[in-house]
């Protein structure tokens, strides 16, 4: 099966990523004096389920059809270029999977937490790894550049419209870092967002402890930014922040009308918008939550096509599918 073919690649990635906080002990040999165990000061290791890692790889492929093996059979593109793009994307999915599973478990985000985390990473940065904020743009691609008011810190801000080879044009605001005769270097993340989960100072400030390593973030911005670009570190802090928001938005003092606390925790689209706008229930947070739900459902549809035996793909037993008769009134048609 597909997920069985993934095991070798996945476990190689786990070896590369490593398990944070594992303890090392020395064995005594013969009658020699015992060697003291090395003290383990980091967080406990997280045991990951290989099947869940395979499923998260599939989830990422469901969100990125261009990462799937069949992609190059459906697009008019040079075979070698297409295959290189597809293989790079697939490797990215394999890299992401154990990180998402580990950090969702560490933060206590539930059985399907890794999938929801992947959906958030898709919304925030298209599951890309690397710096997607600071880029160099060739001026010949600029369709327009409008000067905006300077930032409170005196940074130069502009509205850029860039023309791409496909004929598509995209317009975004950015901070100008450097301008030369033929290129302009800009930062599209104007609120200081960093990395795959677009962490801000609210999720990752100097002195904050990284759950995966037990280490504190340094005070120096550039050093801190470099550490936060590590996808494992970025995910660990994001998962912890999301867990805090989940507990805040689904509490005895506040939760959504008509839902139980349990249902609130399980339905991320109700509260995940707080990760984007800082509030549990606004029109902006609901819109963000709807997008996350759409990504989740699209990714899970692909997972369940490839791994129908996965627990999360098996419908809960009801009187209707168990063959038992229901004694209560007939169910009305549910709405999506």
N, C-alpha and C positions, 0 to 999 in steps of 0.2 A: 504493500500500500504506500501511498504518497508519503505519509508521515514517517513510515519506517525508513524510507530513503533519505530522510532528512537527518536521521540520528547521528551519523558520522560527522557531518558538517556542523551540526548544532553543538555536539559535545566538544569538538575542536574549538569552537567559539567560546564555550564555557571555560575551557582550559586557559584560553587567552585572557578572558575577562577576569577569571579567578573568583574565588569565594572570599569576600572580605571577612576579616575577623576570625579566621580559622586558627586554632591553637596548634602548637608544635611541641611534642614531647620527646625526650630522649630516652631510649631504653637502656637499662643496665645490662651489661654482658658479664656472665660468669660471676666471680666473687669480687669484682671491682666495685668501687664506691659508686652509688647511683648518681646519675647526672640529673640535676634539677630541671624540671620542665620549664620551657620558656613561658613567661607570663603572658596571658592573653588579655590585652586591654581593649580590644576592639569589640564591636557588636557581635552577637552570635551569628553563626553561619545560617543561611537560609537554604533549606533543602528544596530543590526544584523538581517538578514532575516533568519528565521528558515528553510525555504526551501533551501536556499543556504548552510546552515550548513549541512543539510541532504545530499546535493549533494557532498559536500567536503568529508564527511564520505565515500560515495560510491566511490569517486575518489581514496581515499587512499586504499580502498579495491580492487579496480581495479589494483593498482600497487603492492599490496601484496595479491595474491590469498590465501596465507597461513593464512590470517586474515579473510577470508570469512567462513561463517557457513558450507558451503558444502565441505570445504577442507578435513576434516577428512574422508569423504566418498571416497576420491580418492587416498589415500596414505596408504601404508602399515606401520602402526605405532600403538603402543599401544594407545587405545582409550582415556584413561585418560590423557596421556602425550600430545597427539595431541590436545585434547579439551582444555587443560590448555594453550598451545601455541596459539591456535586460539583465545581464549577468551582474552588473554593478548594483542594480536595484535588488536583485535576489540576495546578494551578499549583505546588503543593508538590512533586509528583513531578517536574515539569520543572525546578524549582529544584535538587532533590537530585541529579539524574542526573549532570551534568557534575562536580559536586563529588566524588561517589563514584568516578567513573571516574578523575579526576585523582589523587586521593589514594591509591587502591588501586595505581595505576601508580607513583606516587612512592615508596610503601613497598615495592614489589616483591612484591605479594601474589598475583601470578599472573593468568592470563587471566580467571578468573571471580571475582577478588578483590572487584570492585565489587558483585557480587551478594551475596557473603557479608557484606560490610560493611553492605549494605542490610538483610540479615536480622538482624544484630546491632542496628542502629538501630531496627528494628521491635520487637525484644525489649526493648530498653532504654527506648524512649520512643515507640513506635508511629509512628515516622517523623515525629513532630511537630517543628515548628520554633518556637522560642520557649520561654519559661520554663514548664515543666510542673510545677515543684516548688513554687514560691511562689504560692499562690492565696488569694483571699478567698471565704469561705463564709458564706452567709446563715444565721443561726442557726435560722431556721424550718425549714431542711432537716436540721438535726442530729437524728438519732434518739437518739443517746447520745453522751456525752463522758466518758471515764474518765481520771482523773489517773494518770499513771505517775511513776516515780522520775525526778528531775531528771537531766539529762545531767552528765557530769564537769565541763562548763564552767558548770553551774548553770542551763542552759536548761530552761524548762518543757516537759515532754513529756506528750502525751495520746494516748489511743486514741479516734479519731473514727469514728462510723458515720453516713454521709450517705445520705439518701433522695433518689432522683432521680425525675423526672417519669414515667419508664417503669415505676416501681414497684420498680426494682432498688435494693438497698441495698449499699453498699460500706463496708468498715471498714479503716482504716489508722492506723498510728501517725504522729505528726507533732510538730514543734516549734512551739509557739505563738510567733508574732512580735509580734502585737498583738491585743487583744480590745476590742471596743466593744459598745455596747448591742445592735446588730442584726447585726453581722458579726464574724467572727474571721479573722485572717490567719495562715496556717500555712505551714510548709515541710515538705513530705512527704519530702524527700530528707535523711534524718537523718544520713547519713554524709558530707554535704557534696557530693553528686554535682551536676554542672553540665552542662546542655545535652543535646543529642540523644543523645550516647553516654554520658551520665551519668559524666563524667570525675571522678575523685577526685584527691587529692594525689599518688597514685602515678603517675598519667598526666600530671598538669599542675600542677607546683609552680612557685613563683617562681624565675625564672632559666632554666627549661626553654625551649629554642628551638623555635619553631613551624616545622616542616619547610616549610610552604607559603610562609612569608614570610621566614624567616631571622631573625626578631625574637625577643627573649627576653620571657617573661612577666614583668610587673611584680611588685613585692613587695606593693603595696597590694592587699588582698583584693577590694574592691569594683571596682577598676579591672581586676583580673585576671578577675574573674567576668564583667564586661561584655564583655571581649575573647573569653572562652571561649564566650559565648552565640552568637557568629558561627558559623553552621553549617560554614563552610569551615575555620575555625580548629579547631573542635571535632573535625571529621572528620580533619583532618590529624594532630592529636595522637593521636587514637584509633587511626588506621591505623598510626602508628609504634609505639604500644604493643602492638598486636596482632601486628605483624611481629616484635617482640622476643619475645613469648610463643611465637609459632610456632617461632622458632629455638631457644628454650629447651626447649620440650616435644618438639621433633623434632630431637634432636641425637644425636651418637654416644654420649654418656654417658647419655641418657635418651630412649627412644621406646617406643611401645606394642608389647607382645608380639604377634608374628605379623604385624607391618607393616614395610614398608621405610621408609626416611627419606622417599623420594619420596611414597609413599602417605600417610604421616603428614602431610606438608605439604599435600597435596591435600584431605584429609578433615578439614575444620575441626571437625566435631563431636567428633573425638577430643580436641582440645586447647583449643578456644575457651572452655571452661568456666573456664579459668585467668583469663580476663578478668573473670569474675564473682567468683571466690572465691580467686584467687591461687595455686591449685595445679593441676598438670597432670591428675591422675587421682584424683578422689574421687567419691563418689556424687553430691555436689552439682554438681561440674563436669560429670559425665556427663549429669545431668538437664538442665543448661543447654545442653549441646551438642546433646542430642536435640531441644530446642525450636528451636535455631538451624537444625538440619538440616531440621526440618519447615517452617519459614518459607522456607528456601532452595528446597526442592522445590515448595512451593506457588507461589512467585514464578516459578520456572523453567518450571513447567507452563503458566503464562499466556504467558510469553515465547515458548515453543516452539509454542504454538497460533497466535500472531500472526506469528512470524518463524521458520518452520521451516527457513529457509535459513541461519540463524545457525550458525556452526561448533560452538558448544557444544550445539546441538540436533541435530547430525548424529551418529548412533551410530558409534563407531569400527568400522572394517572388521574383520571376523572371518571365518574360513573358512565360518561358517554363512551370513553375509549377502553374502559375495563369490562364492559358488558353488564355492569350492575345497573339496576333501575334506580332512577332518582325519585325520591319521595316528595321533594319540594316542587313548587310551581315551575313550569317550563322556563328555560333561560331565554331571555330576549337577545336579539342580535347585538353583539358588542361593537363598539365603534373604535377605530384606530386613532 
